[in-house]
Each structure stands twice: as structure tokens, then as C-alpha cells.
């Protein structure tokens, strides 16, 4: 009789719940220092392990995926579908956020005394982000193309925020392999196959530690924000608005996409990618979650490697539905607090700016803050308003990352279906998830 093992998502969920309980207990019992010194570091170690494997995984996966395509026209077709779907979903996300924030109007209920308090508390942080955003604004319109091409591959590979440069070189490398004769690149293919197998085994080893790492991350997060309970209360309606916007993407937009373009049941889809979603929530990093997302999409949803290994790494860099939805809501919220009127032109400008800004947002915790300043500046909203939302940004960042990862998996599934590369087996796959050989 086969023995059933506990699914990964259940283990991660247990780690999250126990981490939350441990964090609350630490706050109540005054064990903040113990949690900070002896528990939180394990979360940082887990996050570093995921970041460690992100760059080699993206590079190897893209090279394998592109080099497995028979010709350049097929690569162009998949690339066009991927970019188009990502842009469409991002515009929908921004528009949904604007509709919600204009309907709920959370900024009109924000107390004046709390606004002043938050501006004083986060003054230094706002100044730092303002300087970073100013540097971005001074750049030429084509600066993003300049930044995409690395002058030194090894330097780019040593910085997780340079994912677009890694992707560029991997695509160039893969295209060169497609253009060369098979006998010239056979050894290189075998080498990348071996490296890919090694990376996947490393991911297995890292994920064995996932429940414990998630436990430490959640416990540390609760202790870190224990002193800011009053901020959460004051920003409650804003947080609810952002959460509703993100839930619209997860429970309405993506299921609609799946129903229209694929045979995949949305319930089955979410059950299969739930470990990636839980990890995204815990780490606030779509880049760090990529190894698990690739595994779930390929081995559980049935998306072919040549599609998943191209669509998902690209999505980590340019598909930020959760981030763009949040940026739209945050911008209008701050405008409402400061009494800045926004006409239809301003809001259309927010749609365009948030869409473009989300493409350049790094898939790391807090990466969207700098880009939000660009959105604020585009319509004349006071940048100092950033201080109003910094206190509650991390929990919302966790939810945004879940949306980003879910969007990546959705687009990968749709592209695979359109290319005839989706091997979806709703009855067989659940058995292989739980049965231990």
C-alpha cells in the first residue's frame, strides 16, 4: 500500500500559521529580542538560498527553452504572445485599481493628525526614495533599453536586481544556439541539461527547508510591525481597497482568462500552484519564488519546458499585475489625502505610467516603492505622501507578489495552450502530487 505524504503547500501553510502564532506570542511575552536574534535569521537564510539559485535558474532555463525551439519564427511568436498578454493583464490591473479607489475613496477618511505623524516618522525614507526616483526621471526615454544590455555579464549575474540583463544575454545565447548546426552545439546542450538537473536538485533541497524558513519569516515580520498596530488601524480602509483590487485579479480576471483560453479548471490551477503562491506571500519576491513557480507550472500543470522556461523568467521582470494595481490605488489614495484633484486625463496618465513603471520594477521586496514615486510625480501628487503608506507596505507587498506570481503562471498556461504545448491531465496529476514511491 502506497504511503501518502503531506503536500508541500500544506507544510508551508502550517509554517505560516505557526510563525504567526510564534510572532504574536513573542510580542505578548516581550520576546522581541530573542525572535530577532535567533528566529528571524533563519528566514533571511531561506530567502538568501532562494535568491542564490534565481540567477542560474533563469539563465539556464531560458537558454534551454529557447535552444529547444526549432526556429527563430517560433521564438518570435511565443515572445509576441507573452509580451501582449502581460501588457493586457497589467492594463486591466491598473484599471481595476482605479475603479476601486475612486469608488471607495479611502483617502477622504484619513485623519489629519495621523498624516502629520507619518510624514515625520518616515521623512528620511521618503527623501531616500525621492533621490532614487529623481535619478530615474533624469534618464532618457530609451534608458531602459540601455539598462537591458549588460556591459559585463558576470557583474550583472552578481546582482539580483539586474534580471533583465541576465534575460537579455540568455535570449541572445539561446538564439545563437538555434542558428548554429546541431553538431556544433550538441556538447553545450548536454552541458546545460546537466546543469539544469543539478539546479533542480538544489531546489528540492532548498524546498525541504521551506516550512521552517516561512515560519521564521512570518514570526519576524509580526515582531517587526508590533509597534505599528495603530498605523494599520488608520490605514485599514486603504489596505482593504488594495486587497480587494488584488483579489479581483486572482479570483475574477485570471479565472476568466483560464476559462476563455485554456481547458484548465481554475480550482485545479490554484491547487497546483498554491505552493508557489504561499512562498510568494512569505518572501515578497517573485524572483525568489521562481524555482517553485517553474516546478509547479511544468510538472503539475503540464506546461512544456520550452514555454515555461521562457515565459516565467520574462514574467518575473515585466509582469507586475499586483504591483501596478497597487500603484494606481496608492497614487489616488495619496491624492485624496492631500486634496489633489485628478481628472480623467490624470487617471489615464496613471494607467500608462503604472503600466510602464511595473515593467521596470525589480521582483524583490519593496521594489515597487521607487516606481510608485514616478507614478506620483507624473500627475503632480506630493511625493511626501509616500510616508502615509510605508508602515503598511510590507504586508501588502506580500499580497502583491502572490498576484504577480499567479499572473505569470496564468500567462504561461495560456501561451502553452495556444502553442499546443499544454499536457493538462486533471485526473492524473493530483495522484502524482500526493503518492510517495
C-alpha positions in Angstrom: 0.0 0.0 0.0 1.4 3.4 -1.0 2.0 5.9 1.7 0.7 9.4 1.2 3.0 12.3 2.1 1.9 15.7 3.2 1.7 18.1 0.2 4.2 21.0 0.1 1.6 23.7 0.3 0.2 22.2 3.5 3.6 22.2 5.1 4.2 25.8 4.1 0.7 26.8 5.3 1.5 25.1 8.7 4.8 27.0 8.8 2.9 30.3 8.2 0.3 29.7 10.9 2.9 28.6 13.5 5.1 31.5 12.6 2.2 33.9 13.1 1.4 32.4 16.5 5.0 32.5 17.5 5.3 36.2 16.5 2.1 37.1 18.4 3.4 35.2 21.5 6.8 36.9 21.2 5.1 40.3 21.2 2.9 39.5 24.1 5.7 37.9 26.2 8.3 40.5 25.3 10.5 38.0 23.4 11.2 40.5 20.6 15.0 40.4 21.1 15.0 36.6 21.2 12.9 36.4 18.0 15.2 39.0 16.3 18.4 37.2 17.2 17.5 33.5 17.0 14.5 33.0 14.7 14.4 35.8 12.1 17.9 35.0 10.8 16.7 31.6 9.6 14.1 33.4 7.5 16.9 35.5 6.0 18.9 32.4 5.3 16.0 30.8 3.5 15.4 33.9 1.4 19.1 34.1 0.5 19.0 30.4 -0.6 16.2 31.2 -3.0 17.9 34.3 -4.3 21.1 32.3 -4.7 19.5 29.9 -7.2 17.4 32.6 -9.0 20.1 33.9 -11.4 21.5 30.5 -12.6 17.9 29.1 -12.8 16.7 32.0 -15.0 19.8 31.8 -17.3 19.8 28.0 -17.7 16.0 27.8 -18.1 15.9 30.5 -20.8 18.8 29.0 -22.7 17.3 25.5 -22.6 13.8 26.8 -23.5 15.0 29.0 -26.5 17.5 26.5 -27.8 14.8 23.8 -27.8 12.7 25.8 -30.3 13.1 24.6 -33.9 13.4 28.1 -35.5 13.5 31.8 -34.7 10.0 32.4 -36.0 8.6 30.1 -33.3 10.5 32.1 -30.7 9.2 35.4 -32.1 5.6 34.0 -32.0 5.9 32.9 -28.4 7.6 36.1 -27.4 4.9 38.3 -29.0 2.1 36.3 -27.3 3.9 36.5 -23.9 4.5 40.3 -24.0 1.0 41.0 -25.3 -0.7 39.0 -22.6 1.5 40.6 -19.9 0.7 44.1 -21.1 -3.1 43.4 -21.4 -3.3 42.0 -17.9 -1.3 44.9 -16.5 -3.6 47.5 -18.0 -6.6 45.5 -16.6 -4.9 45.5 -13.2 -4.3 49.3 -13.2 -7.9 50.0 -14.4 -9.4 47.8 -11.7 -7.4 49.6 -9.1 -8.5 53.0 -10.3 -12.2 52.0 -10.3 -12.0 50.6 -6.8 -10.1 53.5 -5.2 -12.4 56.1 -6.9 -15.5 54.2 -5.6 -14.3 53.5 -2.0 -12.3 56.8 -1.7 -10.2 55.6 1.3 -8.1 58.8 1.4 -11.1 61.0 2.4 -11.4 59.3 5.8 -7.7 59.7 6.8 -7.2 61.9 9.9 -5.0 65.0 9.6 -3.1 64.3 12.8 -2.1 60.8 11.6 -0.9 62.2 8.3 1.5 64.6 10.0 2.7 61.9 12.3 3.5 59.6 9.5 5.3 62.3 7.4 7.6 63.0 10.4 8.2 59.3 11.1 9.2 58.3 7.5 10.8 61.6 6.5 14.3 60.1 5.9 12.9 57.1 4.0 10.9 59.4 1.7 13.9 61.5 1.0 16.0 58.5 0.0 13.3 57.1 -2.3 12.8 60.6 -3.8 16.5 60.8 -4.7 16.4 57.4 -6.3 13.3 58.3 -8.3 14.9 61.6 -9.4 17.8 59.7 -10.9 15.3 57.5 -12.9 13.4 60.6 -14.1 16.6 62.2 -15.4 17.3 59.3 -17.7 16.5 59.3 -21.4 13.3 57.6 -22.7 15.4 54.8 -24.1 17.4 54.3 -20.9 15.5 51.0 -20.2 17.0 49.6 -23.4 20.4 50.8 -22.4 20.0 49.1 -19.0 18.8 45.9 -20.6 22.2 45.3 -22.3 24.9 44.4 -19.8 28.4 45.6 -20.3 29.7 42.8 -18.1 27.7 39.5 -17.8 29.4 38.4 -14.6 28.7 41.8 -13.0 25.1 41.5 -13.9 24.9 38.0 -12.7 26.2 39.1 -9.3 23.2 41.5 -8.8 19.7 40.1 -8.4 18.2 43.4 -9.5 19.7 43.0 -12.9 17.4 40.2 -14.0 16.6 41.9 -17.3 20.3 41.9 -18.3 20.5 38.2 -17.5 17.4 37.5 -19.6 18.8 39.5 -22.5 22.1 37.6 -22.5 20.3 34.3 -22.1 18.0 35.1 -25.1 21.0 36.1 -27.2 22.8 32.9 -26.1 19.8 30.7 -26.9 19.2 32.3 -30.3 22.8 31.7 -31.3 22.4 28.0 -30.4 19.3 27.8 -32.6 21.1 29.4 -35.6 24.1 27.0 -35.3 24.1 23.5 -36.6 23.1 20.7 -34.2 26.6 19.1 -34.2 28.2 22.4 -33.2 26.1 22.8 -30.0 25.4 19.2 -29.0 28.0 19.3 -26.2 26.6 22.7 -25.0 23.1 21.2 -24.9 24.3 18.3 -22.8 26.1 20.6 -20.5 23.0 22.7 -19.9 20.9 19.6 -19.4 23.3 18.5 -16.7 23.4 22.0 -15.1 19.6 22.1 -15.2 19.3 18.7 -13.4 21.7 19.9 -10.7 19.8 23.2 -10.2 16.5 21.3 -9.9 18.0 19.0 -7.2 19.3 22.1 -5.3 15.8 23.5 -5.4 14.5 20.2 -4.0 17.0 20.5 -1.1 16.1 24.2 -0.5 12.3 23.5 -0.5 12.8 20.8 2.2 13.7 23.8 4.4 10.8 25.9 3.2 8.3 25.4 6.1 10.9 26.4 8.6 12.1 29.4 6.6 8.5 30.5 6.2 7.9 30.1 9.9 10.9 32.4 10.7 9.9 35.0 8.1 6.4 35.4 9.4 7.4 35.4 13.0 10.0 38.1 12.4 7.6 40.1 10.3 5.0 40.2 13.1 7.6 41.2 15.7 8.9 44.0 13.4 5.5 45.5 13.0 4.2 45.0 16.5 4.7 48.7 17.4 2.7 49.9 14.4 -0.7 48.4 15.2 -2.2 51.9 15.3 -0.8 52.6 11.8 -2.6 49.5 10.5 -5.8 50.7 12.0 -5.5 54.2 10.5 -4.8 52.7 7.1 -7.4 50.0 7.3 -9.7 51.2 4.5 -6.7 51.8 2.2 -5.4 48.3 2.9 -8.9 46.8 2.3 -9.1 48.7 -1.1 -5.7 47.3 -2.2 -6.6 43.8 -1.0 -9.9 43.9 -2.9 -8.1 45.0 -6.0 -5.6 42.2 -5.8 -8.4 39.6 -5.1 -10.2 40.8 -8.2 -7.2 39.8 -10.2 -6.8 36.4 -8.5 -10.5 35.3 -8.3 -12.1 37.1 -11.3 -9.6 38.1 -14.0 -7.2 35.1 -14.0 -10.0 32.5 -13.8 -11.8 34.3 -16.7 -8.6 34.1 -18.7 -8.2 30.4 -18.0 -11.8 29.7 -18.8 -11.6 31.6 -22.1 -8.3 30.3 -23.4 -7.4 27.0 -21.7 -9.1 23.7 -20.6 -7.7 24.2 -17.1 -10.1 24.3 -14.2 -9.4 27.4 -12.1 -9.8 25.3 -8.9 -7.3 22.8 -10.2 -5.0 25.6 -11.3 -4.9 27.2 -7.9 -4.4 23.8 -6.1 -1.4 23.0 -8.3 0.3 26.4 -8.0 -0.6 27.0 -4.3 3.0 26.2 -3.0 4.3 29.0 -5.2 1.6 31.4 -4.0 2.4 30.6 -0.4 6.1 31.1 -0.9 5.5 34.3 -2.8 3.4 35.6 0.1 6.1 34.6 2.6 9.1 36.1 0.7 7.6 39.1 -1.1 9.8 38.2 -4.0 8.6 36.8 -7.3 12.3 36.3 -8.3 12.9 34.2 -5.2 9.7 32.2 -5.9 10.6 31.5 -9.5 12.2 28.0 -8.8 8.9 26.8 -7.3 6.8 28.5 -9.9 8.7 26.7 -12.7 8.3 23.4 -10.9 4.5 23.8 -10.4 3.8 25.0 -13.9 5.9 22.4 -15.6 5.4 19.3 -13.5 1.9 19.9 -12.2 0.1 22.0 -14.8 1.7 20.3 -17.7 3.2 23.4 -19.4 6.1 22.3 -21.7 9.6 23.3 -20.6 10.3 25.3 -23.7 7.3 27.5 -22.9 7.6 27.7 -19.1 11.4 28.4 -19.2 10.8 31.4 -21.4 7.5 32.9 -20.2 8.1 32.7 -16.5 11.6 34.3 -16.2 10.4 37.1 -18.5 7.3 37.5 -16.3 9.4 37.9 -13.2 10.8 41.1 -14.8 8.0 42.6 -16.8 4.7 41.2 -15.5 3.7 43.0 -12.3 -0.1 43.0 -12.2 -0.2 43.2 -8.4 2.3 46.0 -8.3 0.6 48.1 -11.0 -2.8 47.6 -9.3 -1.3 48.8 -6.0 0.4 51.7 -7.6 -2.8 53.0 -9.1 -4.7 52.7 -5.8 -1.8 54.2 -3.7 -1.4 57.2 -6.1 -5.1 58.1 -5.9 -5.3 57.4 -2.2 -2.4 59.9 -1.5 -4.1 62.4 -3.9 -7.3 62.1 -1.9 -5.5 62.6 1.4 -3.8 65.8 0.2 -6.8 67.0 -1.6 -5.2 66.9 -5.1 -8.0 66.7 -7.8 -7.4 64.1 -10.5 -9.3 64.4 -13.8 -9.8 61.7 -16.4 -6.6 62.7 -18.2 -4.6 62.4 -15.0 -6.0 58.9 -14.3 -5.3 57.8 -17.9 -1.8 59.0 -17.3 -1.6 56.9 -14.2 -2.7 53.9 -16.2 0.1 54.5 -18.7 2.8 55.3 -16.2 1.9 52.5 -13.8 2.0 50.0 -16.7 5.4 51.2 -17.9 6.8 51.5 -14.3 5.7 48.0 -13.4 7.8 46.6 -16.3 10.9 48.0 -14.7 10.0 47.0 -11.2 12.6 44.5 -9.8 11.0 41.3 -8.4 12.3 41.9 -4.9 10.7 43.0 -1.6 9.9 46.8 -1.7 11.0 47.2 -5.4 7.7 48.9 -6.2 8.2 51.9 -3.9 10.7 53.7 -6.1 8.5 53.2 -9.2 5.5 54.5 -7.2 7.3 57.8 -6.9 7.5 58.1 -10.6 3.7 57.5 -10.9 3.1 60.1 -8.2 5.3 62.6 -10.0 3.6 62.1 -13.3 0.4 63.6 -12.1 1.7 66.1 -9.6 0.8 64.2 -6.4 3.1 65.2 -3.4 5.9 62.6 -3.0 5.8 63.2 0.7 2.5 61.2 0.7 4.7 58.1 0.4 5.1 58.3 4.1 1.4 57.6 4.6 1.7 54.1 3.2 5.2 52.9 4.2 4.1 51.5 7.5 1.7 49.0 5.9 3.6 48.4 2.7 5.2 45.0 3.6 2.0 43.0 4.2 0.5 44.4 1.0 3.8 43.7 -0.8 3.3 40.1 0.2 -0.2 40.0 -1.4 1.1 41.9 -4.5 3.7 39.2 -5.0 1.1 36.5 -4.9 -0.8 38.2 -7.7 2.4 38.7 -9.7 3.3 35.0 -9.5 -0.3 33.9 -10.3 -0.3 36.1 -13.3 3.0 34.6 -14.6 1.6 31.1 -14.2 -1.7 32.1 -15.9 0.1 33.6 -19.0 2.4 30.6 -19.2 -0.6 28.2 -19.3 -2.4 30.3 -22.0 0.7 30.5 -24.2 1.3 26.8 -23.8 -2.3 26.0 -24.8 -2.0 28.3 -27.9 1.2 26.5 -29.0 -0.2 23.0 -28.4 2.3 22.5 -25.6 0.0 22.1 -22.6 -0.2 18.5 -21.3 -3.0 19.1 -18.8 -4.3 16.0 -17.1 -6.7 17.0 -14.3 -7.3 13.4 -13.1 -3.7 12.1 -13.2 -1.7 14.9 -11.8 -3.3 15.1 -8.4 -2.4 11.5 -7.8 1.3 12.1 -8.6 1.4 15.0 -6.2 0.5 13.0 -3.1 1.7 9.5 -3.7 5.2 8.6 -2.5 7.0 6.0 -4.4 
